[in-house]
Amino acid sequence: MTDETHRFTGMYDECRQRVWAYVVSRAGRQVADEVVSETFAIAWRRLDDVPDPALPWLLGVARNVLRDSIRAEARREALAQELRAWTEGDVADQVAERIGVLQALAALPDDDREILVLVAWQGLSPKDAARVVGCSTAAFRVRLHRARKRLKQAMEPAGPSRPQVRNLSEEWS
């Protein structure tokens, strides 16, 4: 074993647990192993720069590695949020679609509207929704199918009796 290897091994054995405890106290166990590994990799590459005692220097390196890791994670999260915003579509399109659905829903008979709301907005299963309206599950499923069909028809482009929902995204552009 060379002198460098012997020095590094001694430093590692003496300080690893304390460096790990420091990182855990700052960032938790989940990232501690990675930060400690990177800290000692830097110490190996810069062994000539490591003073005696090594612990303060190692803690400083661990602090910097942790800070860089947190910054990198923040950059990744910011990018992910930006990408999600790009893929969610135009808010105006979502508003126009919502208005169209609400107008179509308002045009339905009360019974159809209640059935659709119980399933879509209240999140009830057909079995539970059937209990609410007082019918069998099979009968509820038939009613739900018919209500969905009428909602779809109500959302279709305007005929002579129903004005078409304006596309607000085109209007606001």
Secondary structure, DSSP 8 states (H G I E B T S, - for coil): --HHHHHHHHHHHHHHHHHHHHHHHHH-HHHHHHHHHHHHHHHHHTGGG--SS-HHHHHHHHHHHHHHHHHHHHHHHHHHHHHHHHHT--HHHHHHHHHHHHHHHHHS-HHHHHHHHHHHTS---HHHHHHHHTS-HHHHHHHHHHHHHHHHHHHSS--SSS-----HHHHH-
